[in-house]
Amino acid sequence: MAHRLATKAPCMRQLLCRSTSWASRRTALKGRPLGTTSRPLQLNLAPADSFWTTRRDGAVRLRMEETGPASEPPVTTLQVFEESVQRFGDRPAMAVKRDGHWETTTYLQYHQQCRAAAKSFLKLGLERYHGVGILGFNSPEWFISDVGAIMAGGFAVGIYTTSSPEACRYVASNSEANILVVENHHQLEKILQIQDQLPHVKAIVQYHDELMEKRPNLYTWKEFMQVGSSVPDEKLDAIIASQKANECCILIYTSGTTGQPKGVMLSHDNITWTTKLFGNYTGKQEHENLLSYLPLSHVAAQSFDIWLTMRFGGTTYFASPDSLKGSPIDLLKEVRPAFFFGVPRIWEKIQAAAQAMESKESFFQKTIRTWARGRGYAANLNRMNGSSSVPWGYSLANYLVLKKTQDALGLDRCVLCISGAAPITKETLDYFMGLDLPVMELFGLSEDSTPHTVSVRSAFRMTSCGKTLPGCRSRIHMPDKEGNGELYIWGRHVFMGYLNMVDKTNESLNKDGWLLSGDIGKFDSDGFFYLTGRIKEIVITSGGENVPPVPIENALKEEVPIISNAVLIGDKKKFLSMLITLKCTTDLKTLKPADDLTPDAINFCQQLGSRATRVSDVVKSKDPVIYKAIQEGIDLVNQRAASNAQRVQKWALLEKDLSIDGGELGPTLKLNRHVILKKYEGVIDEMYKASPHPEK
């Protein structure tokens, strides 16, 4: 690393001497391979006959097999942590930037801090199988609270930072949280508004900034970490030893776009088995860097940032909220991760930033870059088709352009670029494939611990979500003539059930234990999965035509690159219409969409002869050049429609882009369709007043 790594913590010998119980466990574990346990295997599972439960103290039957990956011995998250400390104790586990310098925490220090937090949770009254709610941006304190809650016998419960006080109340109440850990005064204010409605909450901890006022049972992080110092090691050790691999340790709350959020119960085995399987399948190496920036309330962020990195002895670098207000490139250049997971919008932001840099190049430089990207694209196309050959000039293109571009983006060490959570456009996939940074798509749900089908460089197809992970099974239920149907999922990664929701659990798990994903897709003859829609997102016109919106929306964005979001409308309507937004910059203070177009959007306008530089320039004047380009894109998409009923007949351009702040996007930047329908009801009604004809 080029930057300075500062460590402010006692040496390993001092930490080992503080806990004789840990020292003895470390000696007992010495020499054991990762995945083994110091306790007999039969004691690691609680009795269970069913694949599912909705009880907080329940256990489930694991979907184990006699051979292969699904036969792996089950272990708890805490056993994995102990074994990681035994293997990587002196190596950095976490890094956070303070006063301009990266400070690291070793695995041994990390473990000791989690034990201290667990003791404090117990001292403050955390009961077995109750929640510790965590409300804040990614930080070491978030990790320590998460793992400490599990050590103390509770559940780690992430709460989205964008949640309203009412949403916070629901999650805290549903999980019966005894302790709430918040980042700062802004998040604390939400809790104080609803504190009198949370009888289970016994204490609140604020981990950043000074307390604005002192209240009973409100602690700073420093105070909190000292509260449990009198709790005996033996008491904590007994709780850790009593935990079983088939019991719940984490609650992931769905975003609640179609009703109240559901508490997805994930077992120790869900986490430990899945992360080991995913790491082995993708060829993950030990000691790799990872950048933590996606909401840790989301299952993917927790699985990758905390547990996958821990399993392989990597270092998690924490982004700061300010560092991600613009492009993430500066942070990527500091961390240079070997593994980078981004939702499609993040990849689009990196692409836009890169294209903005490219726009300043001379004609000669642009010509060389275009040629080099063609070589990179061809090389990856060969790899995709199973050939190791590279086109003529690839080595020169790599030396002159591709490696330098990867370095400028901070992705020169990234061996696995992954996109998930929502469909990514082919335009973005093509762009990074040309840079010799092919973005691998995966498919997964909170209910299957994140990954189910995964793409890797040795096995991928454009727009495919990859192949089913070894040890897991897939089934397409009632496929149509093209092979599309609902994806059913089987494996040890399938969740335990929804907390306290028997009916919802029965809707998601059939009598044989298969998870009904609710997603529509198909497998090709080589076993690659293609996601084509979601049952709950299917638009059903008044004529009874079932229309998956995502493929149509993505197709339009590929045809008209100035478009940021496209939302298909037509449920119970006579014809399809669409709401469209343009690519614009983000206000760095409010994080709201600004009026200024992005550099690549301005470049698009200029190429067509438009002088527009702001969204309002286009919308207010109904810029004929841009409106014509959008209509031509829609015409091209309509030409490929499977039927007349699947053609977009009207559209409207909105005055600003969709956003999390506006409620139109969820925390992982998925469309909140019901919010959009309600918010733009007037615009939609106007489109359906007159007879259907495309807007000119």
Summary of the structure (lengths in Angstrom):
residues: 696
radius of gyration: 25.6
end to end distance: 55.0
largest distance: 79.8
contacts: 2395
relative contact order: 0.08
helix: 41%
strand: 20%
